[in-house]
C-alpha cells in the first residue's frame, strides 16, 4: 500500500503550510480569484457552481481502514456528512469552505493522503484494476507499477505543466477492469513467449468531445524499462502536443494527427537515448516497492467453505448478493466483495460518513484492513474469507450498502452534472435516480442481466457515457435539458465506442426511452446473449423503430 517516506512527509506538510498562506492572502483580498486559481488547482481545489470542491487522491484506489475513517471524519467535520467516489478512484468533497481547505489537507496528511496532482495539466492520480492482488485471472499485481509511476511522476519538473491533463492506468489481467484503452497511457501486464512479464503499451485513448480507443505502440516492454519508456512518451508529447487550442491538446489528438506508427517511431527514438540512463528504478528499489504489496497472511483453506454454502442455500437474499457482488479470489477459500454505492434512488458514488465507517470496520474485521475504490464508483473488500461473507453481508445490510446490483442496470456511473458542475449542460444525478427507481425490482434487474449504463452531463464525458452499453449525454437545446443516447459502448478488453441512436430525448421522456431500449433488447435476445452481442447481431434499426414510434 502507498506509504510516505521522509521526503513525502516533508513535501506534503510544507505544501499544506504554503497553501494555508495562499488561502489567507485570497481571503484578505491581497490576491484575486484569477491569481488564486492556479494555486488552488495545484492543491485539488475547484470552484464549482455553488461552492468549492476538493478532490483527494487515492493512489491506485487503495485505502486502509484508518484512511477511510479519516475521510469519513472530514466529511462530517468540513462537509455535509458524505463524500463522492469518482471514476478516477478519488474522493471528492462538494461543500468545503475555502478557509477550512488547508485544515482538510492537514488532516489528510495525518493519514498519508493529499490532493496534489488531482487537477491541472499534469500526470493525475494513477489508477489500477480494483481487484489488484486478489483477482483469480491476474498475471501480476499492477499496483507495483502504479506505485513506481506515482513516485516518478509526482511533481516531476518536466511534466508538471503539460499541454493538458494526463491520465495513466495499469491492469495486471487479460480481463481489463481498468479501462486502459481509454487512457492517455494504458499499461497491461503480459507474458512473452519465454514466460517473462512485461507491459503492452497503449497510447492515445480517451473520451470527452473526441472519444478514441488507444493504439498499441509496443506489444512488449520489459518491466525494467517502464519509467524510461514512459518518460520518452511524455517528452514527445510535451514537445509536439498543441498548446494553442485546449480542445486539441490531449495526446490522443497528437497520436491521431501524426498516426500511431509515426508516434511510436518518435517514442522509440527518444527512448534509445534514455533507456540506459538512471531513469529506471534500480532492482533493489523495485523490490522495496514490491514488498508494500506482499499478499496478506492468507490461511490454508479449503476451496469452498461449507458454512458459506449453507448460508447461501438458506438465505435467498444473501445468495442473490453473492451472485452479483462476489468474485473469485486467487487464494482458495477467499473471495472479492464489491460494495455497491448505487442503492435504489441514490446518488451514484456517494457514501455517508456512517457508511464509510461501516466499510472501514468490515475491512478491519474481515478484510486484512484493505479497501479499494473502483473506477465504476463502488468500493471493494478484496480479501474476505468465504466463511465470513455472511457476516460481511449482514454488516452491509445494516449500513444500507447491500444492493445486489453489480453490473446491472441500476449500477450506474454518473458525473455530478448540472447539480454541481459549471461545465455541465444538463443534470445527471436526477436521471440516474429516476432510472434506478424505474428498475428498482431486483428480480427484473437480474432478468435483464449484465448491462452497463453511464451518464454524463456534458461532452467532457466524466460519466464515461461513450463506453456504456447504454450511454446518456446531457445536451442543451435552447436552454432546455435534453439527453442523447448512444448504444454499444464497452470499456473492458472488448473496447468499443457507442453510436448515437437518434435525436435526443427530453428530461420527461429519457427514462421511458431507456426502458424501451431494455424491453427491445429482452424481446430480441437469443440464448441469454448480452446487450452488445444482441445489438451487433440485429443492428440499430429495431431499437430506432421502437424508440421513435413510442416517443
C-alpha positions in Angstrom: 0.0 0.0 0.0 1.1 3.6 -0.7 3.1 4.9 2.2 5.1 8.0 2.8 8.8 8.2 3.1 10.5 11.1 4.8 10.6 13.1 1.6 6.9 12.6 1.0 6.1 13.7 4.5 8.2 16.9 4.3 6.8 17.7 0.9 3.2 17.3 1.8 3.5 19.2 5.1 5.3 22.1 3.5 2.7 22.2 0.7 -0.1 22.4 3.3 1.5 25.4 5.0 2.2 27.1 1.7 -1.5 26.7 0.7 -2.6 28.0 4.1 -0.7 31.2 3.4 -2.1 31.4 -0.1 -5.7 31.0 1.2 -5.1 33.7 3.8 -4.0 36.0 1.0 -7.1 35.2 -1.0 -9.4 35.8 1.9 -7.8 39.1 2.8 -8.2 40.3 -0.8 -4.4 40.5 -1.3 -4.8 38.3 -4.4 -7.9 37.9 -6.6 -9.6 34.8 -7.9 -7.6 34.7 -11.2 -4.3 34.8 -9.3 -5.6 32.3 -6.8 -7.0 29.8 -9.3 -3.7 28.1 -10.3 -2.7 27.9 -6.7 -5.9 26.2 -5.6 -5.9 23.8 -8.5 -2.4 22.6 -7.7 -4.0 21.5 -4.4 -7.1 19.9 -5.8 -9.5 22.7 -5.0 -12.1 23.5 -7.7 -14.7 26.3 -7.8 -18.0 24.8 -9.0 -21.5 26.2 -9.4 -22.4 26.6 -5.8 -19.2 26.0 -3.7 -15.7 24.8 -3.8 -15.0 21.1 -4.4 -11.9 19.3 -3.1 -10.6 16.3 -4.9 -8.4 13.9 -2.8 -6.0 11.4 -4.4 -6.4 7.7 -3.7 -3.4 6.2 -5.4 -4.5 3.2 -7.5 -7.7 3.2 -5.5 -6.2 1.5 -2.3 -7.1 2.6 1.2 -6.7 1.4 4.7 -9.4 1.4 7.3 -7.6 4.3 9.1 -7.6 6.3 5.9 -11.3 5.6 5.2 -12.2 6.7 8.8 -10.3 9.9 8.2 -12.2 10.5 5.0 -15.5 10.0 6.9 -14.4 12.3 9.7 -13.5 15.0 7.2 -16.9 14.7 5.5 -18.6 15.1 8.9 -16.5 18.0 10.1 -15.9 20.0 7.0 -18.6 19.0 4.5 -22.2 17.7 4.7 -21.6 14.3 6.0 -20.8 12.4 2.8 -18.2 12.0 0.1 -18.4 11.2 -3.6 -16.2 8.5 -5.0 -15.2 9.1 -8.6 -14.3 7.3 -11.8 -10.6 8.3 -11.2 -10.7 6.2 -7.9 -10.6 9.5 -6.0 -13.0 11.0 -3.5 -14.5 14.5 -3.8 -16.0 16.8 -1.2 -18.6 19.1 -2.7 -19.1 21.7 0.0 -15.9 22.6 1.8 -15.3 26.2 3.0 -12.3 27.9 1.5 -11.0 29.0 4.9 -11.1 25.4 6.1 -9.4 23.8 3.0 -5.9 23.9 4.5 -7.2 22.2 7.6 -8.6 19.4 5.5 -5.3 18.9 3.8 -3.5 18.9 7.2 -6.0 16.2 8.4 -5.3 14.2 5.2 -1.6 14.4 5.8 -2.0 12.7 9.2 -3.0 9.5 7.3 -0.6 9.8 4.4 -3.1 11.3 1.9 -3.1 14.6 -0.1 -4.8 16.3 -3.1 -1.6 17.0 -5.1 -2.0 16.4 -8.9 -5.7 15.8 -8.7 -6.1 18.8 -11.1 -4.1 20.8 -13.6 -2.1 19.9 -16.7 0.0 17.3 -15.0 0.0 13.5 -14.5 -3.1 12.8 -12.5 -3.8 10.0 -9.9 -2.6 6.7 -11.4 -5.4 4.2 -11.4 -5.3 0.4 -11.5 -7.5 -2.7 -11.5 -9.6 -2.5 -8.3 -9.2 -6.3 -7.9 -5.4 -6.0 -8.0 -3.6 -8.6 -5.8 -6.7 -10.6 -5.5 -8.1 -11.5 -8.9 -8.0 -15.1 -10.0 -7.1 -14.1 -13.6 -4.2 -11.8 -12.6 -0.7 -12.2 -14.0 0.9 -9.8 -11.6 -0.2 -7.1 -9.2 -0.4 -3.9 -11.2 -0.1 -1.7 -8.1 3.7 -2.2 -8.0 4.0 -0.5 -11.4 1.4 2.1 -10.4 3.3 3.0 -7.2 6.6 3.3 -9.2 4.8 5.6 -11.6 3.4 7.6 -8.7 6.8 8.2 -7.2 8.3 9.0 -10.6 5.6 11.4 -11.7 4.8 13.3 -8.5 6.0 16.9 -9.1 8.2 15.7 -12.0 9.8 19.1 -13.1 9.4 18.4 -16.8 5.8 17.1 -16.6 4.1 19.5 -14.2 2.9 21.8 -17.0 1.9 19.5 -19.9 -0.2 20.7 -22.8 -3.2 19.1 -21.0 -4.1 16.8 -18.1 -2.6 13.3 -18.4 -4.0 10.0 -17.1 -2.4 6.6 -16.8 -4.0 3.2 -15.8 -2.5 -0.2 -15.2 -4.1 -3.6 -15.3 -2.5 -7.0 -14.5 -5.0 -9.3 -16.0 -6.3 -10.1 -19.5 -9.8 -9.1 -18.4 -9.4 -5.3 -18.4 -11.1 -3.8 -15.3 -9.2 -0.5 -15.5 -10.3 0.8 -18.9 -6.7 1.0 -20.1 -7.6 1.6 -23.7 -9.3 4.8 -22.8 -6.4 6.5 -21.1 -3.6 8.7 -22.3 -1.3 5.8 -21.5 -2.7 2.4 -20.7 -0.4 -0.4 -19.5 -1.4 -4.1 -19.5 0.9 -6.7 -17.9 1.5 -9.5 -20.3 3.8 -12.5 -20.8 6.1 -13.0 -23.7 6.9 -16.3 -25.4 9.6 -17.1 -22.8 7.2 -16.5 -19.9 8.7 -13.2 -18.9 6.4 -10.5 -17.8 6.3 -7.0 -19.2 3.9 -4.4 -20.5 1.8 -3.9 -23.5 1.8 -0.1 -24.0 -1.3 1.7 -25.3 -1.3 5.4 -26.0 -3.8 8.0 -27.1 -7.1 6.7 -25.7 -9.7 9.0 -24.1 -13.3 10.1 -24.1 -14.5 13.7 -23.9 -15.5 15.6 -27.1 -13.3 13.3 -29.2 -13.6 9.7 -28.0 -10.8 7.5 -29.2 -9.7 3.9 -28.4 -6.0 3.9 -27.7 -3.4 2.5 -30.1 -0.8 -0.2 -29.0 2.6 1.3 -29.7 4.6 -1.6 -28.1 3.4 -5.2 -27.7 6.0 -6.0 -25.0 8.1 -3.7 -22.9 10.5 -5.3 -20.4 9.5 -4.3 -16.8 12.9 -2.8 -16.0 12.4 -0.2 -18.7 9.0 1.1 -17.6 9.9 4.6 -16.4 12.3 5.4 -19.2 9.7 4.4 -21.8 7.0 6.5 -20.1 9.5 9.4 -20.0 10.1 9.0 -23.7 6.3 9.1 -24.4 5.9 12.2 -22.2 8.8 14.0 -23.8 7.4 13.5 -27.3 4.0 14.7 -26.1 5.5 17.7 -24.3 7.4 18.7 -27.4 4.7 18.1 -30.0 1.4 18.5 -28.2 -0.6 21.5 -29.1 -0.8 24.4 -26.6 -2.8 26.8 -28.7 -6.1 25.0 -28.5 -7.4 23.4 -25.3 -9.7 21.1 -27.3 -6.8 19.7 -29.4 -4.2 19.5 -26.7 -4.6 15.9 -25.4 -2.2 13.3 -26.5 -5.0 11.4 -28.3 -5.2 14.3 -30.8 -1.5 14.2 -31.4 -1.5 10.4 -32.0 -4.5 10.7 -34.3 -2.9 13.6 -36.3 0.5 12.1 -36.9 -0.5 8.4 -36.8 0.2 5.8 -34.2 3.1 4.3 -36.2 4.8 7.7 -36.6 4.3 8.5 -32.9 5.7 5.1 -31.9 8.8 5.7 -34.0 9.4 9.0 -32.3 9.0 7.4 -28.9 11.4 4.6 -29.8 14.0 7.2 -31.0 13.6 9.2 -27.8 13.8 6.1 -25.7 17.0 4.9 -27.2 18.6 8.0 -25.7 17.1 7.3 -22.3 16.9 3.6 -21.6 20.5 3.1 -20.4 20.5 6.2 -18.1 19.5 6.2 -14.5 15.8 7.0 -15.0 14.6 3.5 -14.3 14.4 2.3 -10.8 17.2 0.1 -9.6 16.3 -3.5 -8.8 16.6 -3.0 -5.0 14.1 -0.1 -5.2 11.6 -2.2 -7.2 11.9 -4.9 -4.6 11.2 -2.4 -1.8 8.1 -1.3 -3.7 7.0 -4.9 -4.3 7.2 -5.5 -0.5 4.5 -2.9 0.0 2.2 -5.3 -1.9 3.1 -8.6 -0.4 0.0 -10.8 -0.1 -1.7 -10.7 3.3 -1.2 -13.8 5.5 -3.9 -16.0 3.9 -4.9 -19.1 5.8 -4.6 -22.5 4.1 -8.4 -23.0 3.5 -10.5 -25.4 1.5 -11.5 -24.1 -1.9 -15.2 -24.0 -0.8 -16.4 -23.2 2.7 -19.2 -25.5 3.9 -20.6 -22.7 6.2 -20.7 -20.3 3.3 -22.5 -22.8 1.0 -25.1 -23.5 3.8 -25.9 -19.8 4.3 -26.2 -19.3 0.5 -28.7 -22.2 0.4 -30.7 -20.9 3.4 -30.9 -17.2 2.6 -32.1 -16.2 -0.9 -31.2 -12.5 -0.5 -27.7 -13.4 0.5 -27.4 -15.8 -2.4 -28.5 -13.1 -4.8 -26.0 -10.7 -3.4 -23.2 -13.3 -3.8 -24.2 -14.0 -7.4 -23.7 -10.3 -8.4 -21.3 -8.8 -5.9 -18.8 -11.5 -5.1 -15.9 -12.6 -7.4 -13.4 -15.4 -7.4 -10.2 -14.9 -5.5 -6.7 -16.3 -6.3 -6.4 -17.8 -2.8 -8.5 -20.8 -2.1 -11.3 -20.2 0.4 -11.3 -16.4 -0.1 -13.5 -14.0 -2.2 -13.6 -10.5 -3.5 -16.5 -8.4 -2.4 -17.8 -5.3 -4.2 -19.8 -2.9 -2.1 -22.4 -1.2 -4.3 -22.7 2.6 -3.9 -25.8 2.5 -6.0 -28.8 2.0 -3.7 -32.3 2.4 -5.1 -32.8 6.1 -5.9 -29.4 7.0 -4.5 -26.7 9.2 -6.0 -24.1 7.0 -7.7 -20.8 7.0 -5.9 -22.0 8.8 -2.8 -21.3 7.4 0.7 -22.2 8.9 4.0 -19.7 9.2 6.9 -21.5 6.4 8.7 -21.3 4.2 5.6 -17.6 4.9 5.1 -17.0 4.0 8.8 -19.0 0.8 8.3 -16.9 -0.3 5.4 -13.7 0.6 7.4 -15.0 -1.6 10.3 -15.7 -4.5 7.9 -12.3 -4.2 6.3 -10.6 -4.2 9.7 -12.6 -7.2 11.0 -12.8 -9.4 7.9 -10.6 -8.0 5.1 -7.0 -7.5 6.2 -7.6 -3.8 6.7 -7.8 -3.1 3.0 -10.3 -1.2 0.8 -10.4 -0.3 -2.8 -12.2 2.4 -4.8 -13.3 1.2 -8.2 -13.4 3.3 -11.4 -17.1 2.3 -11.5 -17.8 4.3 -8.3 -18.1 1.4 -5.9 -15.9 0.1 -3.1 -14.2 -3.2 -2.8 -13.1 -5.5 0.0 -10.5 -7.5 -1.9 -9.7 -10.3 0.6 -12.6 -11.8 2.5 -12.8 -15.4 3.7 -15.8 -17.2 2.2 -16.7 -18.3 5.7 -17.0 -14.5 6.7 -19.1 -13.5 3.7 -22.4 -13.8 5.5 -21.2 -11.6 8.4 -19.9 -9.0 5.9 -23.2 -9.1 4.0 -25.1 -8.5 7.3 -22.9 -5.6 8.1 -23.6 -4.1 4.7 -27.3 -4.6 5.1 -27.2 -2.7 8.3 -25.4 0.2 6.6 -27.7 0.2 3.5 -24.8 -1.0 1.3 -26.1 -4.4 0.3 -27.6 -3.7 -3.1 -27.2 -6.9 -5.2 -26.8 -4.9 -8.4 -23.2 -5.0 -9.5 -23.0 -4.8 -13.3 -26.8 -4.5 -13.6 -28.8 -1.5 -15.0 -29.0 0.3 -11.6 -25.2 0.1 -11.2 -25.0 3.4 -13.0 -21.9 5.6 -13.5 -22.9 9.2 -13.4 -21.0 12.5 -13.2 -22.2 15.3 -10.8 -23.7 17.1 -13.8 -25.5 20.4 -13.5 -26.3 20.0 -9.9 -22.7 20.9 -9.1 -20.6 21.4 -12.2 -20.3 24.7 -14.0 -19.3 22.9 -17.3 -22.4 20.7 -17.4 -25.3 21.2 -19.8 -27.8 19.0 -18.0 -28.4 17.2 -14.8 -27.1 13.6 -14.4 -28.0 12.7 -10.9 -31.8 13.1 -11.1 -31.8 11.0 -14.3 -29.7 8.3 -12.6 -32.0 8.3 -9.6 -35.2 8.0 -11.8 -33.7 5.1 -13.8 -32.7 3.4 -10.5 -36.3 3.7 -9.3 -37.8 2.6 -12.6 -35.8 -0.6 -12.5 -35.8 -1.0 -8.7 -37.2 -4.5 -8.7 -34.2 -6.7 -8.2 -35.8 -9.7 -9.9 -36.3 -7.6 -13.0 -32.7 -6.4 -12.9 -31.4 -9.9 -12.7 -33.7 -11.0 -15.6 -32.2 -8.2 -17.7 -28.7 -9.4 -16.8 -25.5 -7.5 -17.1 -26.0 -4.1 -18.6 -23.7 -1.0 -18.2 -25.5 2.3 -18.2 -23.4 5.5 -17.9 -24.5 9.2 -17.8 -22.6 12.4 -18.5 -23.9 15.9 -18.0 -21.8 17.3 -20.8 -19.4 16.4 -23.7 -16.5 16.2 -21.3 -17.7 12.7 -20.5 -16.9 12.4 -16.8 -19.6 9.8 -16.6 -18.0 7.7 -19.4 -21.2 7.6 -21.4 -19.3 6.8 -24.6 -18.4 3.3 -23.2 -21.8 2.4 -21.7 -23.8 -0.4 -23.3 -26.4 2.4 -23.0 -24.8 5.9 -22.8 -26.7 9.1 -21.9 -25.2 12.5 -22.7 -26.9 15.7 -21.4 -27.1 18.4 -24.1 -28.6 21.9 -24.1 -31.2 22.8 -26.7 -32.2 26.5 -26.4 -31.9 26.5 -22.7 -33.7 23.1 -22.2 -32.1 19.9 -21.0 -32.1 17.0 -23.4 -30.4 13.7 -23.5 -28.7 12.0 -26.4 -28.5 8.2 -26.2 -25.7 6.0 -27.5 -25.6 2.2 -27.8 -22.9 -0.4 -27.9 -20.0 1.0 -25.9 -17.7 -1.0 -23.8 -14.7 -0.1 -21.5 -13.3 -3.6 -21.0 -10.9 -5.7 -23.2 -13.7 -5.6 -25.9 -13.3 -1.8 -26.1 -15.9 -0.1 -28.2 -17.4 3.4 -28.5 -21.2 3.7 -28.5 -23.0 5.2 -31.5 -25.8 7.7 -31.4 -29.2 6.1 -31.8 -31.1 9.2 -33.0 -32.5 12.5 -31.9 -32.2 13.4 -28.2 -34.9 12.9 -25.6 -36.3 15.4 -23.2 -36.0 15.2 -19.4 -39.5 13.9 -19.3 -39.1 11.1 -21.8 -35.5 9.9 -21.4 -36.3 7.3 -18.7 -39.1 5.9 -20.8 -36.6 5.7 -23.7 -34.2 3.7 -21.6 -37.0 1.3 -20.7 -37.9 1.0 -24.4 -34.3 0.1 -25.2 -34.2 -2.5 -22.5 -37.6 -4.1 -23.4 -36.5 -4.2 -27.1 -33.3 -6.0 -26.1 -35.1 -8.5 -24.0 -37.5 -9.2 -26.8 -34.9 -9.9 -29.4 -32.0 -11.5 -27.4 -31.3 -15.2 -28.1 -30.0 -17.8 -25.6 -29.3 -15.2 -23.0 -26.9 -13.2 -25.1 -25.5 -9.9 -23.7 -26.7 -6.5 -24.8 -23.8 -5.7 -27.2 -23.9 -9.1 -28.7 -27.6 -8.8 -29.5 -27.0 -5.2 -30.8 -24.2 -6.5 -33.1 -26.5 -9.2 -34.4 -29.6 -7.2 -35.2 -28.2 -3.7 -35.6 -29.7 -0.4 -34.6 -32.9 -0.4 -36.6 -35.1 -2.5 -34.2 -34.2 -0.1 -31.4 -34.8 3.0 -33.5 -38.2 1.8 -34.6 -39.3 1.1 -31.1 -37.9 4.3 -29.7 -39.2 6.8 -32.2 -42.5 5.1 -32.6 -43.1 5.3 -28.9 -41.7 8.8 -28.5 
